[in-house]
Every structure is written in C-alpha cells, then in structure tokens.
Amino acid sequence: MSQDNLIKFQCTVCKKFNYYSRKNKKKLSEHKINPNKHCKWCKKHTPHKEVKK
C-alpha cells in the first residue's frame, strides 16, 4: 500500500491500533471515517476512529 494514502484505525475502548486501510485524500480530505470493527483485544465490535499515520 502507498504510504501517503494509508490510514490507521484505533479502537475507542482499549486504544489499540487494529486495522489499516486506504483513503482517497483528494475526495475525502476533511472527512474522518469511524466504522464499527471487531477488536480482538476487546473481543467484540467497537467503534474505531481514524488516526493519522
């Protein structure tokens, strides 16, 4: 993956970094992504927030 398009997702409950993804920065520059993902440390689906790399 290209490093300039790479974003990290952090669990809002336990604060661990779980997922990496890509985002088109030209189209979604000011929008943050906040999906619900499975956290293997919390062992349940929790909200994750986008964090700068």
C-alpha positions, 0 to 999 in steps of 0.5 A: 500500500502507498504510504501517503494514502494509508490510514490507521484505525484505533479502537475507542475502548482499549486504544489499540491500533487494529486495522489499516486501510486506504483513503482517497485524500483528494475526495475525502480530505476533511472527512474522518471515517469511524466504522464499527470493527471487531477488536480482538483485544476487546473481543467484540465490535467497537467503534474505531476512529481514524488516526493519522499515520 
